[in-house]
């Protein structure tokens, strides 16, 4: 526990930011996971493309808010598009 008042304030801000970051990361992981599951079960469909669009939006927003680094965001999006392309080529 911090002794100085500035330290106490920083602790409060830090906890709030941590909670927000955890929520954003959790949302990002859920969307990516649902996209991957849908891709496995149905193949390349409109629903997968909608989920990909949503996942891209969430990943970009997380990078913009500095929850994840921009290269991490680019890597995640690239891998998702790669999976979609591979599934489309199988058909």
Secondary structure, 3 states (H helix, E strand, C coil): CCCCHHHHHHHHHHHHHHHHHHHHHHHHHHHHHHHHHHHHHHCCCHHHHHHHHHHHHHHHHHHHCCCCCHHHHHHHHHHHHHHHHHHHHHC
